[in-house]
Amino acid sequence: MAKFDVVDLDLKKVSEIELSDDIFGAEQNTHLFYEVAKMQQINRRRGTVGVKNTSLVSGGGKKPWKQKGTGRARQGSIRASHWVGGGKAMAPKARDYFYRPPRKVRRGALRAVLSLRAQEKQLIILDGFKLDAPKSKQAFEVLTRRLKLQNALIIDERGNTNLHRSVRNLAKFDVLPPEGLNLESVLKHSHLVLTSAAAKALEGSLS
């Protein structure tokens, strides 16, 4: 078990927390990062492209002229791919690009990225992050002036609605519940901020 300092919103140590080495002290594996990042990016691809081939273009059912005797090249349809207005040869079709690596790979990547932030000393664990009201200005002041952060992902329980409503409007900050943690969001931000409750929730779900 690894020990981490738990701080308040002024970065003053208030306690310690023990978290599993398997989750916050795992070995780095760049291949896991690649597989999960590829999954997140490719699953956003809609795949709705649709181009008509010769069989889908309307018209062209009649042979434009007889096979022989006209002096022109033989043709079977005015909607062949080499005609203006004809179908596209080997046209791309709508398809599903869905890709999902095994569950063990997905969870392994999350363990590795949490361990990466811990090794880089860019993991902050708070005893709590309570706001009086859902105000983005108040959340911004806490993050930038008191916590000295310029770019961070905050993880806290879904029930903390004031925090979620406040941070989601900030350009360089983002907030997610523990169950919404994903590789791309962690790598996109320079720091990771967890509440102690969120850290325990992640430990339970990834163990």
C-alpha positions as semicolon CSV with decimal commas, in nm:
position;residue;x (nm);y (nm);z (nm)
1;M;0,000;0,000;0,000
2;A;0,130;0,344;-0,096
3;K;0,075;0,645;0,128
4;F;-0,035;0,978;-0,014
5;D;-0,082;1,312;0,156
6;V;-0,437;1,441;0,179
7;V;-0,450;1,821;0,160
8;D;-0,713;2,088;0,196
9;L;-0,796;2,357;-0,059
10;D;-0,491;2,557;0,057
11;L;-0,253;2,264;-0,005
12;K;-0,201;2,211;0,368
13;K;-0,164;1,849;0,474
14;V;-0,452;1,730;0,687
15;S;-0,405;1,352;0,683
16;E;-0,270;1,056;0,489
17;I;-0,442;0,794;0,277
18;E;-0,327;0,445;0,184
19;L;-0,398;0,333;-0,172
20;S;-0,318;0,011;-0,353
21;D;0,016;-0,014;-0,533
22;D;-0,159;-0,211;-0,807
23;I;-0,357;0,099;-0,901
24;F;-0,144;0,397;-0,801
25;G;0,196;0,232;-0,835
26;A;0,160;0,016;-1,145
27;E;0,426;-0,020;-1,414
28;Q;0,389;0,193;-1,725
29;N;0,272;0,026;-2,042
30;T;0,257;0,252;-2,348
31;H;0,089;-0,019;-2,555
32;L;-0,212;-0,010;-2,322
33;F;-0,227;0,367;-2,368
34;Y;-0,220;0,320;-2,744
35;E;-0,498;0,062;-2,750
36;V;-0,736;0,256;-2,524
37;A;-0,663;0,594;-2,686
38;K;-0,731;0,435;-3,026
39;M;-1,060;0,298;-2,892
40;Q;-1,175;0,639;-2,769
41;Q;-1,082;0,817;-3,090
42;I;-1,210;0,563;-3,341
43;N;-1,542;0,519;-3,158
44;R;-1,616;0,887;-3,220
45;R;-1,602;0,821;-3,592
46;R;-1,958;0,813;-3,719
47;G;-1,892;0,622;-4,041
48;T;-2,193;0,771;-4,219
49;V;-2,020;0,832;-4,553
50;G;-2,228;0,704;-4,843
51;V;-2,141;0,721;-5,214
52;K;-2,351;0,567;-5,489
53;N;-2,198;0,301;-5,706
54;T;-2,320;0,209;-6,053
55;S;-2,606;-0,006;-5,924
56;L;-2,743;0,272;-5,701
57;V;-2,738;0,562;-5,946
58;S;-3,081;0,619;-6,102
59;G;-3,125;0,578;-6,476
60;G;-2,898;0,407;-6,722
61;G;-3,106;0,093;-6,754
62;K;-3,112;0,108;-7,132
63;K;-2,807;0,039;-7,346
64;P;-2,720;0,382;-7,496
65;W;-2,659;0,247;-7,846
66;K;-2,625;-0,085;-8,019
67;Q;-2,316;-0,292;-7,972
68;K;-2,181;-0,275;-8,327
69;G;-2,195;-0,058;-8,634
70;T;-2,198;0,290;-8,482
71;G;-1,825;0,356;-8,491
72;R;-1,827;0,439;-8,122
73;A;-1,694;0,242;-7,832
74;R;-1,932;-0,014;-7,693
75;Q;-2,125;0,099;-7,386
76;G;-2,368;-0,078;-7,159
77;S;-2,499;0,209;-6,945
78;I;-2,473;0,586;-6,923
79;R;-2,434;0,544;-6,545
80;A;-2,106;0,350;-6,564
81;S;-1,824;0,493;-6,350
82;H;-1,639;0,653;-6,642
83;W;-1,944;0,857;-6,749
84;V;-2,023;1,202;-6,617
85;G;-2,301;1,149;-6,366
86;G;-2,217;0,783;-6,335
87;G;-2,161;0,584;-6,019
88;K;-1,838;0,584;-5,823
89;A;-1,611;0,286;-5,881
90;M;-1,534;0,098;-5,556
91;A;-1,738;0,353;-5,362
92;P;-1,693;0,381;-4,983
93;K;-1,990;0,261;-4,783
94;A;-2,133;0,348;-4,443
95;R;-1,981;0,121;-4,181
96;D;-1,945;0,084;-3,807
97;Y;-1,592;0,155;-3,680
98;F;-1,666;0,036;-3,327
99;Y;-1,359;-0,100;-3,152
100;R;-1,340;-0,225;-2,796
101;P;-1,030;-0,389;-2,648
102;P;-1,070;-0,643;-2,366
103;R;-1,180;-0,522;-2,023
104;K;-0,843;-0,618;-1,878
105;V;-0,670;-0,384;-2,124
106;R;-0,904;-0,093;-2,051
107;R;-0,865;-0,124;-1,676
108;G;-0,491;-0,174;-1,707
109;A;-0,459;0,153;-1,898
110;L;-0,646;0,340;-1,623
111;R;-0,421;0,191;-1,357
112;A;-0,115;0,289;-1,558
113;V;-0,226;0,648;-1,615
114;L;-0,317;0,698;-1,247
115;S;0,027;0,562;-1,155
116;L;0,187;0,793;-1,412
117;R;0,034;1,102;-1,254
118;A;0,141;0,980;-0,909
119;Q;0,499;0,921;-1,025
120;E;0,513;1,264;-1,187
121;K;0,395;1,427;-0,862
122;Q;0,098;1,567;-1,050
123;L;-0,164;1,389;-0,842
124;I;-0,339;1,592;-0,572
125;I;-0,571;1,426;-0,322
126;L;-0,812;1,659;-0,140
127;D;-1,005;1,588;0,175
128;G;-1,305;1,745;0,000
129;F;-1,404;2,002;-0,258
130;K;-1,722;2,173;-0,145
131;L;-1,860;2,490;-0,298
132;D;-2,135;2,706;-0,155
133;A;-2,312;2,739;-0,488
134;P;-2,266;2,636;-0,851
135;K;-2,049;2,934;-0,949
136;S;-1,772;2,896;-1,205
137;K;-1,592;3,207;-1,083
138;Q;-1,561;3,066;-0,732
139;A;-1,436;2,730;-0,863
140;F;-1,183;2,905;-1,088
141;E;-1,043;3,107;-0,799
142;V;-1,005;2,797;-0,584
143;L;-0,827;2,605;-0,859
144;T;-0,594;2,880;-0,977
145;R;-0,523;3,088;-0,665
146;R;-0,545;2,838;-0,382
147;L;-0,447;2,512;-0,552
148;K;-0,204;2,687;-0,793
149;L;-0,332;2,497;-1,097
150;Q;-0,363;2,607;-1,456
151;N;-0,490;2,289;-1,618
152;A;-0,642;1,995;-1,431
153;L;-0,898;1,718;-1,428
154;I;-1,102;1,694;-1,107
155;I;-1,261;1,367;-1,001
156;D;-1,533;1,373;-0,736
157;E;-1,854;1,191;-0,662
158;R;-2,153;1,264;-0,880
159;G;-2,350;1,391;-0,580
160;N;-2,130;1,702;-0,555
161;T;-2,348;1,890;-0,803
162;N;-2,214;2,236;-0,716
163;L;-1,863;2,131;-0,816
164;H;-1,971;1,958;-1,136
165;R;-2,185;2,250;-1,249
166;S;-1,912;2,502;-1,169
167;V;-1,610;2,335;-1,328
168;R;-1,775;2,212;-1,648
169;N;-1,789;2,571;-1,778
170;L;-1,413;2,631;-1,740
171;A;-1,195;2,607;-2,050
172;K;-0,882;2,447;-1,903
173;F;-1,047;2,241;-1,631
174;D;-1,281;1,945;-1,642
175;V;-1,468;1,739;-1,385
176;L;-1,584;1,378;-1,393
177;P;-1,735;1,130;-1,149
178;P;-1,513;0,828;-1,063
179;E;-1,714;0,602;-1,293
180;G;-1,651;0,843;-1,584
181;L;-1,271;0,838;-1,556
182;N;-1,110;0,777;-1,895
183;L;-0,759;0,774;-2,034
184;E;-0,796;1,060;-2,279
185;S;-0,928;1,305;-2,020
186;V;-0,642;1,230;-1,781
187;L;-0,372;1,267;-2,048
188;K;-0,526;1,587;-2,181
189;H;-0,473;1,766;-1,848
190;S;-0,142;1,828;-1,676
191;H;-0,270;1,757;-1,322
192;L;-0,517;1,513;-1,171
193;V;-0,714;1,616;-0,863
194;L;-0,898;1,350;-0,664
195;T;-1,103;1,380;-0,352
196;S;-1,030;1,112;-0,095
197;A;-1,374;0,963;-0,154
198;A;-1,311;0,948;-0,529
199;A;-0,969;0,789;-0,475
200;K;-1,126;0,512;-0,266
201;A;-1,400;0,466;-0,524
202;L;-1,141;0,425;-0,800
203;E;-0,944;0,185;-0,589
204;G;-1,252;-0,028;-0,539
205;S;-1,358;-0,028;-0,904
206;L;-1,013;-0,098;-1,051
207;S;-0,891;-0,354;-0,800
